[in-house]
Structure formats: C-alpha cells, structure tokens
C-alpha cells in the first residue's frame, strides 16, 4: 500500500504543480487514496521531496533526484529555505508588506526575498526581526503577501 501510494505521489507531483501538503492530500483523495495529513507529511519526508521554483515566485514539490540541478534552481532553493526558516508571518497595509521574523534573521530573510525576484517589489528594508517590502501598488502588495504566505505554508 505504502509503495503504491509513494509511486502515485511521485506521478502526481510530476503531473501537477503541487505546492502544499493540502494540495497533495486533495490529489490523493481525488485519486481514491484515503490518507491523512500526517501520512502525507511522513510520505513527503520519506520520499525526500523538495520544493523548487516553477513560476513567478511560486514553488512546487519535486523528487530530489529528478529536480533540475542547474545553478539558478539551487540558488533559489537555498534562498527559499532561508526565507521559510526566518519568517514567522506576513501582513500588508496599502502598498507595503511587513515580514515578522525570528530575532536576528530579518536581514537574511530580506536578502533571500530579494534573490527570489518577486514581481512588483520596488525595494526591501530589514531590521533585526522585521522586513518592510515596498510594492508598486496596493494590489501588488496583496498579491505579494499571498505568494509569500503560500511559500510559508507547506
């Protein structure tokens, strides 16, 4: 059962741009596999799935051995990990997003965000535990916030 579920997961992540555990869980349920969130989480760890960039600052699950090893993907993966490990939550007001980070990690999160090349970000400014992200418009700030939240929620 587990082997066939793992094989199905590998097929699903190859076929679809799955970026969260919830999306993977739903695809498994749609495929007729009754599974819990905890099982999906364990499967992701056992399969050593990683997240790779696929479009406009978004990430998807990939098998580590089949993921592209080009320098840009590796570069983005490192910055993605720094971002995810540093940022606690994201909020926005008007055209500014605010990232609350673990103490002392805002500069790293800010550098990571800059390297991820989000569209519509004019500039960033980091303190000790907070990052200000200036976006071009209020709508861009809302979209940027949603993209960052998607990165933070597996």
CNS distance restraints for C-alpha pairs under 8 A (distance, minus, plus):
assign (resid   1 and name CA) (resid   5 and name CA) 6.12 0.50 0.50
assign (resid   2 and name CA) (resid   6 and name CA) 6.06 0.50 0.50
assign (resid   3 and name CA) (resid   7 and name CA) 6.16 0.50 0.50
assign (resid   4 and name CA) (resid   8 and name CA) 6.12 0.50 0.50
assign (resid   5 and name CA) (resid   9 and name CA) 6.13 0.50 0.50
assign (resid   5 and name CA) (resid  33 and name CA) 7.60 0.50 0.50
assign (resid   6 and name CA) (resid  10 and name CA) 6.28 0.50 0.50
assign (resid   6 and name CA) (resid  43 and name CA) 6.94 0.50 0.50
assign (resid   6 and name CA) (resid  47 and name CA) 7.37 0.50 0.50
assign (resid   7 and name CA) (resid  11 and name CA) 6.32 0.50 0.50
assign (resid   8 and name CA) (resid  12 and name CA) 6.07 0.50 0.50
assign (resid   8 and name CA) (resid  28 and name CA) 7.90 0.50 0.50
assign (resid   9 and name CA) (resid  13 and name CA) 6.17 0.50 0.50
assign (resid   9 and name CA) (resid  24 and name CA) 7.69 0.50 0.50
assign (resid   9 and name CA) (resid  28 and name CA) 7.46 0.50 0.50
assign (resid  10 and name CA) (resid  14 and name CA) 6.24 0.50 0.50
assign (resid  10 and name CA) (resid  62 and name CA) 7.99 0.50 0.50
assign (resid  10 and name CA) (resid  63 and name CA) 7.09 0.50 0.50
assign (resid  11 and name CA) (resid  15 and name CA) 6.08 0.50 0.50
assign (resid  12 and name CA) (resid  16 and name CA) 5.84 0.50 0.50
assign (resid  12 and name CA) (resid  18 and name CA) 7.99 0.50 0.50
assign (resid  12 and name CA) (resid  24 and name CA) 7.87 0.50 0.50
assign (resid  12 and name CA) (resid  27 and name CA) 7.39 0.50 0.50
assign (resid  13 and name CA) (resid  17 and name CA) 6.41 0.50 0.50
assign (resid  13 and name CA) (resid  18 and name CA) 5.92 0.50 0.50
assign (resid  13 and name CA) (resid  24 and name CA) 7.93 0.50 0.50
assign (resid  13 and name CA) (resid  60 and name CA) 7.80 0.50 0.50
assign (resid  13 and name CA) (resid  61 and name CA) 6.08 0.50 0.50
assign (resid  13 and name CA) (resid  62 and name CA) 6.30 0.50 0.50
assign (resid  14 and name CA) (resid  62 and name CA) 7.14 0.50 0.50
assign (resid  17 and name CA) (resid  54 and name CA) 7.91 0.50 0.50
assign (resid  17 and name CA) (resid  60 and name CA) 5.47 0.50 0.50
assign (resid  17 and name CA) (resid  61 and name CA) 7.35 0.50 0.50
assign (resid  18 and name CA) (resid  23 and name CA) 5.97 0.50 0.50
assign (resid  18 and name CA) (resid  24 and name CA) 6.23 0.50 0.50
assign (resid  18 and name CA) (resid  60 and name CA) 5.09 0.50 0.50
assign (resid  18 and name CA) (resid  61 and name CA) 5.86 0.50 0.50
assign (resid  19 and name CA) (resid  23 and name CA) 6.85 0.50 0.50
assign (resid  19 and name CA) (resid  24 and name CA) 7.87 0.50 0.50
assign (resid  19 and name CA) (resid  51 and name CA) 7.39 0.50 0.50
assign (resid  19 and name CA) (resid  58 and name CA) 7.79 0.50 0.50
assign (resid  19 and name CA) (resid  59 and name CA) 5.70 0.50 0.50
assign (resid  19 and name CA) (resid  60 and name CA) 4.11 0.50 0.50
assign (resid  19 and name CA) (resid  61 and name CA) 5.72 0.50 0.50
assign (resid  19 and name CA) (resid 150 and name CA) 7.98 0.50 0.50
assign (resid  19 and name CA) (resid 154 and name CA) 6.89 0.50 0.50
assign (resid  20 and name CA) (resid  24 and name CA) 6.46 0.50 0.50
assign (resid  20 and name CA) (resid  60 and name CA) 7.62 0.50 0.50
assign (resid  20 and name CA) (resid  61 and name CA) 7.84 0.50 0.50
assign (resid  20 and name CA) (resid 150 and name CA) 7.88 0.50 0.50
assign (resid  20 and name CA) (resid 153 and name CA) 6.74 0.50 0.50
assign (resid  20 and name CA) (resid 154 and name CA) 4.36 0.50 0.50
assign (resid  21 and name CA) (resid  25 and name CA) 5.99 0.50 0.50
assign (resid  21 and name CA) (resid  37 and name CA) 7.34 0.50 0.50
assign (resid  21 and name CA) (resid  40 and name CA) 6.81 0.50 0.50
assign (resid  21 and name CA) (resid  41 and name CA) 6.97 0.50 0.50
assign (resid  21 and name CA) (resid 154 and name CA) 5.45 0.50 0.50
assign (resid  22 and name CA) (resid  26 and name CA) 6.13 0.50 0.50
assign (resid  22 and name CA) (resid  37 and name CA) 7.45 0.50 0.50
assign (resid  22 and name CA) (resid 154 and name CA) 7.74 0.50 0.50
assign (resid  23 and name CA) (resid  27 and name CA) 6.24 0.50 0.50
assign (resid  24 and name CA) (resid  28 and name CA) 6.19 0.50 0.50
assign (resid  24 and name CA) (resid  40 and name CA) 7.57 0.50 0.50
assign (resid  25 and name CA) (resid  29 and name CA) 6.22 0.50 0.50
assign (resid  25 and name CA) (resid  35 and name CA) 7.19 0.50 0.50
assign (resid  25 and name CA) (resid  36 and name CA) 7.41 0.50 0.50
assign (resid  25 and name CA) (resid  37 and name CA) 6.64 0.50 0.50
assign (resid  25 and name CA) (resid  40 and name CA) 6.50 0.50 0.50
assign (resid  26 and name CA) (resid  30 and name CA) 6.06 0.50 0.50
assign (resid  27 and name CA) (resid  31 and name CA) 6.17 0.50 0.50
assign (resid  28 and name CA) (resid  32 and name CA) 6.49 0.50 0.50
assign (resid  28 and name CA) (resid  33 and name CA) 5.30 0.50 0.50
assign (resid  28 and name CA) (resid  34 and name CA) 7.33 0.50 0.50
assign (resid  28 and name CA) (resid  35 and name CA) 7.40 0.50 0.50
assign (resid  29 and name CA) (resid  33 and name CA) 5.06 0.50 0.50
assign (resid  29 and name CA) (resid  34 and name CA) 5.79 0.50 0.50
assign (resid  29 and name CA) (resid  35 and name CA) 7.09 0.50 0.50
assign (resid  35 and name CA) (resid  39 and name CA) 6.34 0.50 0.50
assign (resid  35 and name CA) (resid  40 and name CA) 7.09 0.50 0.50
assign (resid  36 and name CA) (resid  40 and name CA) 6.39 0.50 0.50
assign (resid  37 and name CA) (resid  41 and name CA) 6.18 0.50 0.50
assign (resid  38 and name CA) (resid  42 and name CA) 6.27 0.50 0.50
assign (resid  39 and name CA) (resid  43 and name CA) 6.06 0.50 0.50
assign (resid  40 and name CA) (resid  44 and name CA) 6.16 0.50 0.50
assign (resid  41 and name CA) (resid  45 and name CA) 6.49 0.50 0.50
assign (resid  42 and name CA) (resid  46 and name CA) 6.07 0.50 0.50
assign (resid  43 and name CA) (resid  47 and name CA) 5.89 0.50 0.50
assign (resid  44 and name CA) (resid  48 and name CA) 5.91 0.50 0.50
assign (resid  44 and name CA) (resid  49 and name CA) 5.40 0.50 0.50
assign (resid  45 and name CA) (resid  49 and name CA) 6.55 0.50 0.50
assign (resid  47 and name CA) (resid  63 and name CA) 7.16 0.50 0.50
assign (resid  48 and name CA) (resid  63 and name CA) 6.73 0.50 0.50
assign (resid  48 and name CA) (resid  64 and name CA) 6.34 0.50 0.50
assign (resid  49 and name CA) (resid  61 and name CA) 6.09 0.50 0.50
assign (resid  49 and name CA) (resid  62 and name CA) 5.52 0.50 0.50
assign (resid  49 and name CA) (resid  63 and name CA) 4.77 0.50 0.50
assign (resid  49 and name CA) (resid  64 and name CA) 5.73 0.50 0.50
assign (resid  50 and name CA) (resid  60 and name CA) 7.98 0.50 0.50
assign (resid  50 and name CA) (resid  61 and name CA) 5.47 0.50 0.50
assign (resid  50 and name CA) (resid  62 and name CA) 5.39 0.50 0.50
assign (resid  50 and name CA) (resid  63 and name CA) 6.29 0.50 0.50
assign (resid  50 and name CA) (resid  64 and name CA) 5.91 0.50 0.50
assign (resid  51 and name CA) (resid  59 and name CA) 5.67 0.50 0.50
assign (resid  51 and name CA) (resid  60 and name CA) 5.06 0.50 0.50
assign (resid  51 and name CA) (resid  61 and name CA) 4.47 0.50 0.50
assign (resid  51 and name CA) (resid  62 and name CA) 5.93 0.50 0.50
assign (resid  51 and name CA) (resid  77 and name CA) 7.28 0.50 0.50
assign (resid  52 and name CA) (resid  59 and name CA) 5.13 0.50 0.50
assign (resid  52 and name CA) (resid  60 and name CA) 5.49 0.50 0.50
assign (resid  52 and name CA) (resid  61 and name CA) 6.45 0.50 0.50
assign (resid  52 and name CA) (resid  62 and name CA) 6.63 0.50 0.50
assign (resid  52 and name CA) (resid  67 and name CA) 7.56 0.50 0.50
assign (resid  52 and name CA) (resid  73 and name CA) 6.69 0.50 0.50
assign (resid  52 and name CA) (resid  76 and name CA) 7.67 0.50 0.50
assign (resid  52 and name CA) (resid  77 and name CA) 6.21 0.50 0.50
assign (resid  53 and name CA) (resid  57 and name CA) 6.51 0.50 0.50
assign (resid  53 and name CA) (resid  58 and name CA) 5.69 0.50 0.50
assign (resid  53 and name CA) (resid  59 and name CA) 4.23 0.50 0.50
assign (resid  53 and name CA) (resid  60 and name CA) 6.40 0.50 0.50
assign (resid  53 and name CA) (resid  73 and name CA) 6.83 0.50 0.50
assign (resid  53 and name CA) (resid  76 and name CA) 7.06 0.50 0.50
assign (resid  53 and name CA) (resid  77 and name CA) 7.50 0.50 0.50
assign (resid  54 and name CA) (resid  58 and name CA) 6.02 0.50 0.50
assign (resid  54 and name CA) (resid  59 and name CA) 5.56 0.50 0.50
assign (resid  54 and name CA) (resid  60 and name CA) 6.53 0.50 0.50
assign (resid  55 and name CA) (resid  59 and name CA) 7.22 0.50 0.50
assign (resid  56 and name CA) (resid 118 and name CA) 6.74 0.50 0.50
assign (resid  56 and name CA) (resid 119 and name CA) 7.26 0.50 0.50
assign (resid  57 and name CA) (resid 116 and name CA) 6.44 0.50 0.50
assign (resid  57 and name CA) (resid 117 and name CA) 7.00 0.50 0.50
assign (resid  57 and name CA) (resid 118 and name CA) 5.68 0.50 0.50
assign (resid  57 and name CA) (resid 147 and name CA) 7.11 0.50 0.50
assign (resid  58 and name CA) (resid 147 and name CA) 6.75 0.50 0.50
assign (resid  58 and name CA) (resid 150 and name CA) 7.75 0.50 0.50
assign (resid  58 and name CA) (resid 151 and name CA) 7.00 0.50 0.50
assign (resid  59 and name CA) (resid 151 and name CA) 7.02 0.50 0.50
assign (resid  62 and name CA) (resid  66 and name CA) 7.08 0.50 0.50
assign (resid  62 and name CA) (resid  67 and name CA) 5.83 0.50 0.50
assign (resid  63 and name CA) (resid  67 and name CA) 5.93 0.50 0.50
assign (resid  68 and name CA) (resid  73 and name CA) 6.76 0.50 0.50
assign (resid  69 and name CA) (resid  73 and name CA) 6.56 0.50 0.50
assign (resid  69 and name CA) (resid  74 and name CA) 6.37 0.50 0.50
assign (resid  70 and name CA) (resid  74 and name CA) 6.42 0.50 0.50
assign (resid  71 and name CA) (resid  75 and name CA) 5.92 0.50 0.50
assign (resid  72 and name CA) (resid  76 and name CA) 6.08 0.50 0.50
assign (resid  73 and name CA) (resid  77 and name CA) 5.98 0.50 0.50
assign (resid  74 and name CA) (resid  78 and name CA) 6.30 0.50 0.50
assign (resid  75 and name CA) (resid  79 and name CA) 6.50 0.50 0.50
assign (resid  76 and name CA) (resid  80 and name CA) 5.88 0.50 0.50
assign (resid  76 and name CA) (resid 115 and name CA) 7.25 0.50 0.50
assign (resid  76 and name CA) (resid 116 and name CA) 6.23 0.50 0.50
assign (resid  77 and name CA) (resid  81 and name CA) 6.21 0.50 0.50
assign (resid  78 and name CA) (resid  82 and name CA) 6.38 0.50 0.50
assign (resid  79 and name CA) (resid  83 and name CA) 6.05 0.50 0.50
assign (resid  79 and name CA) (resid 112 and name CA) 4.62 0.50 0.50
assign (resid  79 and name CA) (resid 113 and name CA) 7.39 0.50 0.50
assign (resid  79 and name CA) (resid 115 and name CA) 6.93 0.50 0.50
assign (resid  79 and name CA) (resid 116 and name CA) 7.05 0.50 0.50
assign (resid  80 and name CA) (resid  84 and name CA) 6.13 0.50 0.50
assign (resid  80 and name CA) (resid 112 and name CA) 6.74 0.50 0.50
assign (resid  80 and name CA) (resid 113 and name CA) 8.00 0.50 0.50
assign (resid  80 and name CA) (resid 116 and name CA) 7.47 0.50 0.50
assign (resid  81 and name CA) (resid  85 and name CA) 6.06 0.50 0.50
assign (resid  82 and name CA) (resid  86 and name CA) 6.06 0.50 0.50
assign (resid  82 and name CA) (resid 108 and name CA) 6.86 0.50 0.50
assign (resid  82 and name CA) (resid 109 and name CA) 6.26 0.50 0.50
assign (resid  82 and name CA) (resid 112 and name CA) 6.49 0.50 0.50
assign (resid  83 and name CA) (resid  87 and name CA) 6.00 0.50 0.50
assign (resid  83 and name CA) (resid 108 and name CA) 7.44 0.50 0.50
assign (resid  83 and name CA) (resid 109 and name CA) 4.79 0.50 0.50
assign (resid  83 and name CA) (resid 110 and name CA) 7.90 0.50 0.50
assign (resid  83 and name CA) (resid 112 and name CA) 5.80 0.50 0.50
assign (resid  83 and name CA) (resid 113 and name CA) 6.81 0.50 0.50
assign (resid  84 and name CA) (resid 151 and name CA) 7.06 0.50 0.50
assign (resid  84 and name CA) (resid 152 and name CA) 5.58 0.50 0.50
assign (resid  86 and name CA) (resid 101 and name CA) 5.38 0.50 0.50
assign (resid  86 and name CA) (resid 102 and name CA) 5.68 0.50 0.50
assign (resid  86 and name CA) (resid 105 and name CA) 5.61 0.50 0.50
assign (resid  86 and name CA) (resid 106 and name CA) 6.98 0.50 0.50
assign (resid  86 and name CA) (resid 108 and name CA) 7.55 0.50 0.50
assign (resid  86 and name CA) (resid 109 and name CA) 5.86 0.50 0.50
assign (resid  87 and name CA) (resid  99 and name CA) 6.44 0.50 0.50
assign (resid  87 and name CA) (resid 100 and name CA) 5.95 0.50 0.50
assign (resid  87 and name CA) (resid 101 and name CA) 4.28 0.50 0.50
assign (resid  87 and name CA) (resid 102 and name CA) 6.52 0.50 0.50
assign (resid  87 and name CA) (resid 106 and name CA) 7.71 0.50 0.50
assign (resid  87 and name CA) (resid 109 and name CA) 6.78 0.50 0.50
assign (resid  87 and name CA) (resid 152 and name CA) 7.74 0.50 0.50
assign (resid  88 and name CA) (resid  99 and name CA) 7.40 0.50 0.50
assign (resid  88 and name CA) (resid 100 and name CA) 5.53 0.50 0.50
assign (resid  88 and name CA) (resid 101 and name CA) 5.11 0.50 0.50
assign (resid  88 and name CA) (resid 102 and name CA) 6.63 0.50 0.50
assign (resid  89 and name CA) (resid  99 and name CA) 5.95 0.50 0.50
assign (resid  89 and name CA) (resid 100 and name CA) 5.44 0.50 0.50
assign (resid  89 and name CA) (resid 101 and name CA) 7.23 0.50 0.50
assign (resid  89 and name CA) (resid 149 and name CA) 7.53 0.50 0.50
assign (resid  90 and name CA) (resid  97 and name CA) 6.94 0.50 0.50
assign (resid  90 and name CA) (resid  98 and name CA) 5.73 0.50 0.50
assign (resid  90 and name CA) (resid  99 and name CA) 4.63 0.50 0.50
assign (resid  90 and name CA) (resid 100 and name CA) 6.37 0.50 0.50
assign (resid  90 and name CA) (resid 145 and name CA) 6.37 0.50 0.50
assign (resid  90 and name CA) (resid 148 and name CA) 7.28 0.50 0.50
assign (resid  90 and name CA) (resid 149 and name CA) 6.70 0.50 0.50
assign (resid  91 and name CA) (resid  97 and name CA) 5.65 0.50 0.50
assign (resid  91 and name CA) (resid  98 and name CA) 5.26 0.50 0.50
assign (resid  91 and name CA) (resid  99 and name CA) 6.63 0.50 0.50
assign (resid  91 and name CA) (resid 145 and name CA) 6.61 0.50 0.50
assign (resid  92 and name CA) (resid  96 and name CA) 5.54 0.50 0.50
assign (resid  92 and name CA) (resid  97 and name CA) 4.05 0.50 0.50
assign (resid  92 and name CA) (resid  98 and name CA) 5.79 0.50 0.50
assign (resid  92 and name CA) (resid 141 and name CA) 6.56 0.50 0.50
assign (resid  92 and name CA) (resid 142 and name CA) 6.79 0.50 0.50
assign (resid  92 and name CA) (resid 145 and name CA) 6.74 0.50 0.50
assign (resid  93 and name CA) (resid  97 and name CA) 6.47 0.50 0.50
assign (resid  93 and name CA) (resid 138 and name CA) 7.71 0.50 0.50
assign (resid  93 and name CA) (resid 141 and name CA) 7.86 0.50 0.50
assign (resid  94 and name CA) (resid 137 and name CA) 7.55 0.50 0.50
assign (resid  94 and name CA) (resid 138 and name CA) 4.82 0.50 0.50
assign (resid  94 and name CA) (resid 141 and name CA) 7.15 0.50 0.50
assign (resid  95 and name CA) (resid 134 and name CA) 6.23 0.50 0.50
assign (resid  95 and name CA) (resid 135 and name CA) 5.20 0.50 0.50
assign (resid  95 and name CA) (resid 136 and name CA) 6.51 0.50 0.50
assign (resid  95 and name CA) (resid 137 and name CA) 5.08 0.50 0.50
assign (resid  95 and name CA) (resid 138 and name CA) 4.13 0.50 0.50
assign (resid  95 and name CA) (resid 139 and name CA) 7.40 0.50 0.50
assign (resid  95 and name CA) (resid 140 and name CA) 7.08 0.50 0.50
assign (resid  95 and name CA) (resid 141 and name CA) 5.05 0.50 0.50
assign (resid  95 and name CA) (resid 142 and name CA) 7.88 0.50 0.50
assign (resid  96 and name CA) (resid 132 and name CA) 6.66 0.50 0.50
assign (resid  96 and name CA) (resid 133 and name CA) 5.50 0.50 0.50
assign (resid  96 and name CA) (resid 134 and name CA) 4.74 0.50 0.50
assign (resid  96 and name CA) (resid 135 and name CA) 5.87 0.50 0.50
assign (resid  96 and name CA) (resid 138 and name CA) 7.58 0.50 0.50
assign (resid  96 and name CA) (resid 141 and name CA) 6.02 0.50 0.50
assign (resid  97 and name CA) (resid 132 and name CA) 5.92 0.50 0.50
assign (resid  97 and name CA) (resid 133 and name CA) 4.90 0.50 0.50
assign (resid  97 and name CA) (resid 134 and name CA) 6.57 0.50 0.50
assign (resid  97 and name CA) (resid 135 and name CA) 7.48 0.50 0.50
assign (resid  97 and name CA) (resid 141 and name CA) 6.02 0.50 0.50
assign (resid  97 and name CA) (resid 142 and name CA) 7.99 0.50 0.50
assign (resid  97 and name CA) (resid 144 and name CA) 7.76 0.50 0.50
assign (resid  97 and name CA) (resid 145 and name CA) 6.51 0.50 0.50
assign (resid  98 and name CA) (resid 130 and name CA) 6.88 0.50 0.50
assign (resid  98 and name CA) (resid 131 and name CA) 5.65 0.50 0.50
assign (resid  98 and name CA) (resid 132 and name CA) 4.81 0.50 0.50
assign (resid  98 and name CA) (resid 133 and name CA) 6.17 0.50 0.50
assign (resid  99 and name CA) (resid 130 and name CA) 5.58 0.50 0.50
assign (resid  99 and name CA) (resid 131 and name CA) 4.96 0.50 0.50
assign (resid  99 and name CA) (resid 132 and name CA) 6.59 0.50 0.50
assign (resid  99 and name CA) (resid 133 and name CA) 7.86 0.50 0.50
assign (resid 100 and name CA) (resid 106 and name CA) 7.76 0.50 0.50
assign (resid 100 and name CA) (resid 129 and name CA) 6.01 0.50 0.50
assign (resid 100 and name CA) (resid 130 and name CA) 4.84 0.50 0.50
assign (resid 100 and name CA) (resid 131 and name CA) 6.72 0.50 0.50
assign (resid 101 and name CA) (resid 105 and name CA) 6.14 0.50 0.50
assign (resid 101 and name CA) (resid 106 and name CA) 5.60 0.50 0.50
assign (resid 101 and name CA) (resid 109 and name CA) 7.69 0.50 0.50
assign (resid 101 and name CA) (resid 129 and name CA) 4.75 0.50 0.50
assign (resid 101 and name CA) (resid 130 and name CA) 5.78 0.50 0.50
assign (resid 101 and name CA) (resid 131 and name CA) 7.73 0.50 0.50
assign (resid 102 and name CA) (resid 106 and name CA) 7.21 0.50 0.50
assign (resid 102 and name CA) (resid 129 and name CA) 5.78 0.50 0.50
assign (resid 103 and name CA) (resid 128 and name CA) 6.07 0.50 0.50
assign (resid 103 and name CA) (resid 129 and name CA) 4.78 0.50 0.50
assign (resid 104 and name CA) (resid 128 and name CA) 4.88 0.50 0.50
assign (resid 104 and name CA) (resid 129 and name CA) 5.73 0.50 0.50
assign (resid 105 and name CA) (resid 109 and name CA) 6.22 0.50 0.50
assign (resid 105 and name CA) (resid 128 and name CA) 6.61 0.50 0.50
assign (resid 105 and name CA) (resid 129 and name CA) 6.18 0.50 0.50
assign (resid 106 and name CA) (resid 110 and name CA) 5.92 0.50 0.50
assign (resid 106 and name CA) (resid 126 and name CA) 5.66 0.50 0.50
assign (resid 106 and name CA) (resid 127 and name CA) 6.06 0.50 0.50
assign (resid 106 and name CA) (resid 128 and name CA) 5.45 0.50 0.50
assign (resid 106 and name CA) (resid 129 and name CA) 4.85 0.50 0.50
assign (resid 106 and name CA) (resid 130 and name CA) 5.55 0.50 0.50
assign (resid 106 and name CA) (resid 131 and name CA) 5.95 0.50 0.50
assign (resid 107 and name CA) (resid 111 and name CA) 6.17 0.50 0.50
assign (resid 107 and name CA) (resid 126 and name CA) 5.36 0.50 0.50
assign (resid 107 and name CA) (resid 127 and name CA) 6.68 0.50 0.50
assign (resid 107 and name CA) (resid 128 and name CA) 6.97 0.50 0.50
assign (resid 107 and name CA) (resid 131 and name CA) 7.71 0.50 0.50
assign (resid 108 and name CA) (resid 112 and name CA) 6.07 0.50 0.50
assign (resid 109 and name CA) (resid 113 and name CA) 6.05 0.50 0.50
assign (resid 109 and name CA) (resid 131 and name CA) 7.81 0.50 0.50
assign (resid 110 and name CA) (resid 114 and name CA) 6.20 0.50 0.50
assign (resid 110 and name CA) (resid 124 and name CA) 6.67 0.50 0.50
assign (resid 110 and name CA) (resid 125 and name CA) 7.12 0.50 0.50
assign (resid 110 and name CA) (resid 126 and name CA) 6.09 0.50 0.50
assign (resid 110 and name CA) (resid 131 and name CA) 6.34 0.50 0.50
assign (resid 111 and name CA) (resid 115 and name CA) 6.25 0.50 0.50
assign (resid 112 and name CA) (resid 116 and name CA) 6.30 0.50 0.50
assign (resid 113 and name CA) (resid 117 and name CA) 7.04 0.50 0.50
assign (resid 113 and name CA) (resid 118 and name CA) 7.52 0.50 0.50
assign (resid 114 and name CA) (resid 118 and name CA) 7.51 0.50 0.50
assign (resid 114 and name CA) (resid 124 and name CA) 7.47 0.50 0.50
assign (resid 118 and name CA) (resid 144 and name CA) 7.46 0.50 0.50
assign (resid 120 and name CA) (resid 135 and name CA) 5.57 0.50 0.50
assign (resid 120 and name CA) (resid 136 and name CA) 5.50 0.50 0.50
assign (resid 120 and name CA) (resid 137 and name CA) 7.85 0.50 0.50
assign (resid 120 and name CA) (resid 140 and name CA) 6.07 0.50 0.50
assign (resid 120 and name CA) (resid 141 and name CA) 8.00 0.50 0.50
assign (resid 120 and name CA) (resid 144 and name CA) 7.91 0.50 0.50
assign (resid 121 and name CA) (resid 133 and name CA) 6.87 0.50 0.50
assign (resid 121 and name CA) (resid 134 and name CA) 5.93 0.50 0.50
assign (resid 121 and name CA) (resid 135 and name CA) 4.44 0.50 0.50
assign (resid 121 and name CA) (resid 136 and name CA) 6.36 0.50 0.50
assign (resid 121 and name CA) (resid 140 and name CA) 7.98 0.50 0.50
assign (resid 122 and name CA) (resid 133 and name CA) 7.69 0.50 0.50
assign (resid 122 and name CA) (resid 134 and name CA) 5.48 0.50 0.50
assign (resid 122 and name CA) (resid 135 and name CA) 5.32 0.50 0.50
assign (resid 122 and name CA) (resid 136 and name CA) 6.17 0.50 0.50
assign (resid 123 and name CA) (resid 133 and name CA) 6.08 0.50 0.50
assign (resid 123 and name CA) (resid 134 and name CA) 5.36 0.50 0.50
assign (resid 123 and name CA) (resid 135 and name CA) 7.30 0.50 0.50
assign (resid 124 and name CA) (resid 131 and name CA) 6.89 0.50 0.50
assign (resid 124 and name CA) (resid 132 and name CA) 5.62 0.50 0.50
assign (resid 124 and name CA) (resid 133 and name CA) 4.55 0.50 0.50
assign (resid 124 and name CA) (resid 134 and name CA) 6.13 0.50 0.50
assign (resid 125 and name CA) (resid 131 and name CA) 5.62 0.50 0.50
assign (resid 125 and name CA) (resid 132 and name CA) 5.15 0.50 0.50
assign (resid 125 and name CA) (resid 133 and name CA) 6.63 0.50 0.50
assign (resid 126 and name CA) (resid 130 and name CA) 5.92 0.50 0.50
assign (resid 126 and name CA) (resid 131 and name CA) 4.33 0.50 0.50
assign (resid 126 and name CA) (resid 132 and name CA) 6.38 0.50 0.50
assign (resid 127 and name CA) (resid 131 and name CA) 6.25 0.50 0.50
assign (resid 134 and name CA) (resid 141 and name CA) 7.72 0.50 0.50
assign (resid 135 and name CA) (resid 140 and name CA) 6.04 0.50 0.50
assign (resid 135 and name CA) (resid 141 and name CA) 5.37 0.50 0.50
assign (resid 136 and name CA) (resid 140 and name CA) 6.25 0.50 0.50
assign (resid 136 and name CA) (resid 141 and name CA) 7.45 0.50 0.50
assign (resid 137 and name CA) (resid 141 and name CA) 6.26 0.50 0.50
assign (resid 138 and name CA) (resid 142 and name CA) 6.35 0.50 0.50
assign (resid 139 and name CA) (resid 143 and name CA) 6.25 0.50 0.50
assign (resid 140 and name CA) (resid 144 and name CA) 5.93 0.50 0.50
assign (resid 141 and name CA) (resid 145 and name CA) 5.99 0.50 0.50
assign (resid 142 and name CA) (resid 146 and name CA) 6.27 0.50 0.50
assign (resid 143 and name CA) (resid 147 and name CA) 6.23 0.50 0.50
assign (resid 144 and name CA) (resid 148 and name CA) 6.17 0.50 0.50
assign (resid 145 and name CA) (resid 149 and name CA) 6.10 0.50 0.50
assign (resid 146 and name CA) (resid 150 and name CA) 6.12 0.50 0.50
assign (resid 147 and name CA) (resid 151 and name CA) 6.37 0.50 0.50
assign (resid 148 and name CA) (resid 152 and name CA) 6.34 0.50 0.50
assign (resid 149 and name CA) (resid 153 and name CA) 6.27 0.50 0.50
assign (resid 150 and name CA) (resid 154 and name CA) 7.45 0.50 0.50
